C-alpha cells in the first residue's frame, strides 16, 4: 500500500518528468511478460528514453498539475505505461512500432509529441515523421543550396575571366612578336 506521502512524491516526480518531456507516449502493457517489459526498457534506454509504470490516478494527477495534456486523460484506463523522451520526440514511436511488430505487445494508446496529440491509430504516422533534427537539417540544406549555387556560379565566372585574361595576354604577346 502506498502512503499518502509516497503518492505525493510519485506525482511530483511524474510532473517534473512530464514537464521536461518532448514526447509522452501511453501504452497498455496488459499481457506483457516481465521479460518482454525488460526487453522494451532495454531498447528504449540506450536512446535516452524512459519507460515508467504508475497508477492511472497518479498519472492523472501529474497531468493535472501540468494542465495541458487533458487529451491523454481519456486513455488512462487499464494498465498504463509511460514512455518519455527528453530529446528526440519522434524516435520512441519508431522503437515502439518495431517492438510491437515483433512482440505484438504493448498496445499503443496515445501520445503527445511537441504539444501535438496523436491517438492510438496514428503510431505508424508518428513513426514515419522526421525528427526535429532531421527537419532542421533539411531546412539548412535548402538554405545552403542557393548559396552553394551562387558560389559555383562565381567560381565559374572567375575561371572564365581568368581564361579571358590569359587569352588576351597570349594574343597581345603574339602581336608583339
C-alpha positions, 0 to 999 in steps of 0.5 A, spaced: 500 500 500 502 506 498 502 512 503 499 518 502 506 521 502 509 516 497 503 518 492 505 525 493 512 524 491 510 519 485 506 525 482 511 530 483 516 526 480 511 524 474 510 532 473 517 534 473 518 528 468 512 530 464 514 537 464 521 536 461 518 531 456 518 532 448 514 526 447 509 522 452 507 516 449 501 511 453 501 504 452 497 498 455 502 493 457 496 488 459 499 481 457 506 483 457 511 478 460 516 481 465 521 479 460 518 482 454 517 489 459 525 488 460 526 487 453 522 494 451 526 498 457 532 495 454 531 498 447 528 504 449 534 506 454 540 506 450 536 512 446 535 516 452 528 514 453 524 512 459 519 507 460 515 508 467 509 504 470 504 508 475 497 508 477 492 511 472 490 516 478 497 518 479 498 519 472 492 523 472 494 527 477 501 529 474 497 531 468 493 535 472 498 539 475 501 540 468 494 542 465 495 541 458 495 534 456 487 533 458 487 529 451 491 523 454 486 523 460 481 519 456 486 513 455 488 512 462 484 506 463 487 499 464 494 498 465 498 504 463 505 505 461 509 511 460 514 512 455 518 519 455 523 522 451 527 528 453 530 529 446 528 526 440 520 526 440 519 522 434 524 516 435 520 512 441 514 511 436 519 508 431 522 503 437 515 502 439 512 500 432 518 495 431 517 492 438 510 491 437 511 488 430 515 483 433 512 482 440 505 484 438 505 487 445 504 493 448 498 496 445 499 503 443 494 508 446 496 515 445 501 520 445 503 527 445 509 529 441 511 537 441 504 539 444 501 535 438 496 529 440 496 523 436 491 517 438 492 510 438 491 509 430 496 514 428 503 510 431 505 508 424 504 516 422 508 518 428 513 513 426 514 515 419 515 523 421 522 526 421 525 528 427 526 535 429 533 534 427 532 531 421 527 537 419 532 542 421 537 539 417 533 539 411 531 546 412 539 548 412 540 544 406 535 548 402 538 554 405 545 552 403 543 550 396 542 557 393 548 559 396 552 553 394 549 555 387 551 562 387 558 560 389 559 555 383 556 560 379 562 565 381 567 560 381 565 559 374 565 566 372 572 567 375 575 561 371 572 564 365 575 571 366 581 568 368 581 564 361 579 571 358 585 574 361 590 569 359 587 569 352 588 576 351 595 576 354 597 570 349 594 574 343 597 581 345 604 577 346 603 574 339 602 581 336 608 583 339 612 578 336 
